[in-house]
Amino acid sequence: MWRRNGLSIVLVVLTVLFLSAQAVTGWNVHNEELAQHGQAALGFGTYLTTGHFSSATFENWESEFLQMGMYVLLTVRLRQRGSAESRPLDPSEEKPKLDAGPAPWPVRQGGMWKKIYGHSLAIAFLSLFAISFALHALGSWRARCDEARLENLPVPDFLEHLFSSDFWFESMQNWQSEFLAVLALVVLTIFLRQKDSPQSKAVEAPHAQTGD
Protein backbone atom coordinates (compact mmCIF):
# COMPACT_ATOMS: atom_id res chain seq x y z
CA MET A 1 0.00 0.00 0.00
CA TRP A 2 2.61 2.56 1.10
CA ARG A 3 5.16 1.62 -1.55
CA ARG A 4 2.60 1.82 -4.35
CA ASN A 5 0.70 4.89 -3.17
CA GLY A 6 3.08 6.74 -0.83
CA LEU A 7 3.24 9.89 -2.93
CA SER A 8 -0.55 10.26 -3.12
CA ILE A 9 -0.98 9.47 0.58
CA VAL A 10 1.55 12.11 1.67
CA LEU A 11 0.06 14.73 -0.67
CA VAL A 12 -3.48 14.04 0.61
CA VAL A 13 -2.30 14.32 4.22
CA LEU A 14 -0.47 17.59 3.51
CA THR A 15 -3.49 19.00 1.67
CA VAL A 16 -5.84 18.17 4.54
CA LEU A 17 -3.33 19.48 7.09
CA PHE A 18 -2.82 22.84 5.42
CA LEU A 19 -6.49 23.24 4.48
CA SER A 20 -7.40 22.62 8.13
CA ALA A 21 -4.81 25.16 9.25
CA GLN A 22 -6.21 27.66 6.75
CA ALA A 23 -9.73 27.06 8.05
CA VAL A 24 -8.75 27.56 11.71
CA THR A 25 -6.65 30.67 11.10
CA GLY A 26 -9.25 32.11 8.69
CA TRP A 27 -11.94 31.50 11.32
CA ASN A 28 -9.91 33.47 13.86
CA VAL A 29 -9.27 36.31 11.41
CA HIS A 30 -12.95 36.52 10.41
CA ASN A 31 -14.13 36.57 14.02
CA GLU A 32 -11.63 39.35 14.79
CA GLU A 33 -13.13 41.35 11.93
CA LEU A 34 -16.64 40.72 13.26
CA ALA A 35 -15.60 41.77 16.77
CA GLN A 36 -14.21 45.04 15.41
CA HIS A 37 -17.70 45.79 14.07
CA GLY A 38 -19.48 44.72 17.26
CA GLN A 39 -20.82 41.48 15.77
CA ALA A 40 -21.05 38.09 17.46
CA ALA A 41 -18.40 35.50 16.69
CA LEU A 42 -19.23 32.61 14.38
CA GLY A 43 -18.86 28.95 15.29
CA PHE A 44 -16.30 26.98 13.30
CA GLY A 45 -18.91 25.00 11.39
CA THR A 46 -20.76 28.17 10.44
CA TYR A 47 -17.52 29.79 9.30
CA LEU A 48 -16.92 26.95 6.82
CA THR A 49 -20.13 27.98 5.01
CA THR A 50 -19.12 31.64 4.66
CA GLY A 51 -17.85 33.45 1.59
CA HIS A 52 -14.71 34.34 3.53
CA PHE A 53 -13.64 30.68 3.65
CA SER A 54 -14.88 29.56 0.22
CA SER A 55 -13.44 32.58 -1.57
CA ALA A 56 -9.98 32.10 -0.08
CA THR A 57 -10.04 28.35 -0.77
CA PHE A 58 -11.29 28.30 -4.34
CA GLU A 59 -9.30 31.39 -5.30
CA ASN A 60 -6.18 29.26 -4.84
CA TRP A 61 -7.58 26.04 -6.28
CA GLU A 62 -8.65 27.95 -9.38
CA SER A 63 -5.12 29.15 -10.08
CA GLU A 64 -3.58 25.73 -9.45
CA PHE A 65 -5.90 23.96 -11.89
CA LEU A 66 -5.40 26.71 -14.47
CA GLN A 67 -1.64 26.34 -14.13
CA MET A 68 -1.65 22.56 -14.57
CA GLY A 69 -4.23 22.57 -17.37
CA MET A 70 -2.35 25.19 -19.38
CA TYR A 71 0.96 23.44 -18.70
CA VAL A 72 -0.41 20.15 -20.01
CA LEU A 73 -1.62 21.89 -23.19
CA LEU A 74 1.43 24.10 -23.77
CA THR A 75 3.88 21.20 -23.52
CA VAL A 76 2.09 19.40 -26.35
CA ARG A 77 3.43 21.82 -28.99
CA LEU A 78 6.04 24.01 -27.32
CA ARG A 79 9.61 23.02 -26.44
CA GLN A 80 12.40 24.41 -24.25
CA ARG A 81 15.89 23.30 -25.17
CA GLY A 82 17.65 21.66 -22.23
CA SER A 83 14.61 21.55 -19.91
CA ALA A 84 13.66 18.31 -18.18
CA GLU A 85 10.04 19.53 -18.41
CA SER A 86 10.04 19.64 -22.22
CA ARG A 87 9.59 16.96 -24.83
CA PRO A 88 12.71 16.41 -26.99
CA LEU A 89 13.23 18.87 -29.85
CA ASP A 90 13.53 16.00 -32.33
CA PRO A 91 10.40 13.77 -32.43
CA SER A 92 12.59 10.81 -33.36
CA GLU A 93 14.18 10.99 -29.90
CA GLU A 94 10.86 10.30 -28.18
CA LYS A 95 10.52 6.73 -27.01
CA PRO A 96 7.08 6.02 -25.51
CA LYS A 97 7.24 3.44 -22.74
CA LEU A 98 4.36 0.96 -22.57
CA ASP A 99 4.39 -1.56 -19.75
CA ALA A 100 2.77 -4.92 -20.21
CA GLY A 101 -0.92 -4.98 -19.34
CA PRO A 102 -4.37 -4.21 -20.75
CA ALA A 103 -4.94 -0.86 -22.43
CA PRO A 104 -7.44 1.50 -20.74
CA TRP A 105 -11.10 0.85 -21.60
CA PRO A 106 -11.54 3.94 -23.87
CA VAL A 107 -8.53 2.85 -25.91
CA ARG A 108 -10.00 -0.61 -26.40
CA GLN A 109 -13.34 0.92 -27.40
CA GLY A 110 -11.70 3.16 -29.98
CA GLY A 111 -13.49 5.87 -31.96
CA MET A 112 -14.80 8.92 -30.08
CA TRP A 113 -14.07 7.34 -26.69
CA LYS A 114 -10.39 7.02 -27.52
CA LYS A 115 -10.27 10.57 -28.94
CA ILE A 116 -11.82 12.06 -25.80
CA TYR A 117 -9.58 9.94 -23.57
CA GLY A 118 -6.56 11.22 -25.49
CA HIS A 119 -7.36 14.71 -24.19
CA SER A 120 -8.89 13.71 -20.85
CA LEU A 121 -6.10 15.09 -18.66
CA ALA A 122 -6.44 18.64 -20.04
CA ILE A 123 -10.25 18.34 -19.99
CA ALA A 124 -10.17 17.31 -16.32
CA PHE A 125 -7.85 20.14 -15.26
CA LEU A 126 -9.73 22.82 -17.19
CA SER A 127 -13.07 21.52 -15.88
CA LEU A 128 -11.73 21.69 -12.32
CA PHE A 129 -10.52 25.22 -13.07
CA ALA A 130 -13.97 26.25 -14.32
CA ILE A 131 -15.68 24.79 -11.24
CA SER A 132 -13.17 26.43 -8.88
CA PHE A 133 -13.48 29.75 -10.71
CA ALA A 134 -17.26 29.69 -10.32
CA LEU A 135 -17.04 28.79 -6.63
CA HIS A 136 -14.40 31.48 -6.06
CA ALA A 137 -16.61 34.07 -7.78
CA LEU A 138 -19.62 33.07 -5.68
CA GLY A 139 -17.63 32.96 -2.42
CA SER A 140 -15.89 36.25 -3.16
CA TRP A 141 -19.24 37.93 -3.87
CA ARG A 142 -20.74 36.60 -0.63
CA ALA A 143 -17.69 37.79 1.31
CA ARG A 144 -17.93 41.23 -0.30
CA CYS A 145 -21.63 41.41 0.57
CA ASP A 146 -20.86 40.56 4.20
CA GLU A 147 -18.20 43.29 4.30
CA ALA A 148 -20.61 45.81 2.80
CA ARG A 149 -23.25 45.00 5.41
CA LEU A 150 -20.74 45.38 8.24
CA GLU A 151 -19.73 48.79 6.89
CA ASN A 152 -23.33 49.87 6.10
CA LEU A 153 -22.51 50.17 2.40
CA PRO A 154 -24.63 49.17 -0.62
CA VAL A 155 -24.47 45.46 -1.32
CA PRO A 156 -23.20 44.76 -4.88
CA ASP A 157 -25.04 42.36 -7.16
CA PHE A 158 -23.18 39.32 -8.47
CA LEU A 159 -22.38 40.63 -11.94
CA GLU A 160 -21.21 43.95 -10.53
CA HIS A 161 -18.74 42.09 -8.31
CA LEU A 162 -17.71 39.68 -11.09
CA PHE A 163 -16.56 42.56 -13.29
CA SER A 164 -14.99 44.55 -10.45
CA SER A 165 -11.28 45.20 -10.01
CA ASP A 166 -11.46 43.65 -6.53
CA PHE A 167 -12.45 40.23 -7.89
CA TRP A 168 -9.90 40.18 -10.70
CA PHE A 169 -7.16 41.41 -8.39
CA GLU A 170 -7.82 38.33 -6.26
CA SER A 171 -7.44 36.08 -9.30
CA MET A 172 -4.53 37.77 -11.05
CA GLN A 173 -2.27 37.82 -8.00
CA ASN A 174 -2.51 34.02 -7.96
CA TRP A 175 -2.45 33.38 -11.69
CA GLN A 176 0.78 35.27 -12.26
CA SER A 177 2.52 33.47 -9.40
CA GLU A 178 1.48 30.05 -10.76
CA PHE A 179 2.95 30.72 -14.19
CA LEU A 180 6.07 32.19 -12.61
CA ALA A 181 6.51 28.93 -10.66
CA VAL A 182 6.15 26.85 -13.85
CA LEU A 183 8.60 29.12 -15.66
CA ALA A 184 11.10 28.68 -12.84
CA LEU A 185 10.73 24.88 -13.00
CA VAL A 186 11.14 24.80 -16.79
CA VAL A 187 14.23 27.02 -16.78
CA LEU A 188 15.93 25.77 -13.61
CA THR A 189 15.79 22.15 -14.79
CA ILE A 190 18.06 23.15 -17.68
CA PHE A 191 20.97 23.85 -15.33
CA LEU A 192 20.12 22.31 -11.95
CA ARG A 193 19.56 18.72 -10.84
CA GLN A 194 17.83 16.81 -8.06
CA LYS A 195 19.16 13.29 -7.79
CA ASP A 196 16.48 10.60 -8.21
CA SER A 197 13.67 13.07 -8.92
CA PRO A 198 11.55 12.40 -12.04
CA GLN A 199 11.33 16.19 -12.44
CA SER A 200 15.08 16.38 -13.03
CA LYS A 201 17.48 15.13 -15.68
CA ALA A 202 20.19 12.73 -14.60
CA VAL A 203 22.96 14.44 -12.63
CA GLU A 204 25.46 13.55 -15.38
CA ALA A 205 23.24 14.84 -18.22
CA PRO A 206 24.53 17.80 -20.27
CA HIS A 207 22.64 21.08 -20.00
CA ALA A 208 21.56 20.83 -23.65
CA GLN A 209 19.75 17.51 -23.11
CA THR A 210 16.04 18.14 -23.55
CA GLY A 211 13.55 15.99 -21.65
CA ASP A 212 14.27 13.61 -18.82
Secondary structure, DSSP 8 states (H G I E B T S, - for coil): -HHHHHHHHHHHHHHHHHHHHHHHHHHHHHHHHHHHTT-----HHHHTTSHHHHHHHHHHHHHHHHHHHHHHHHHHH---TT-TTS--SSGGG------SS---HHHHH-HHHHHHHTTHHHHHHHHHHHHHHHHHHHHHHHHHHHHHHHTT-----HHHHHTSHHHHHHHHHHHHHHHHHHHHHHHHHHH---TT-TTS--TTS-TT----
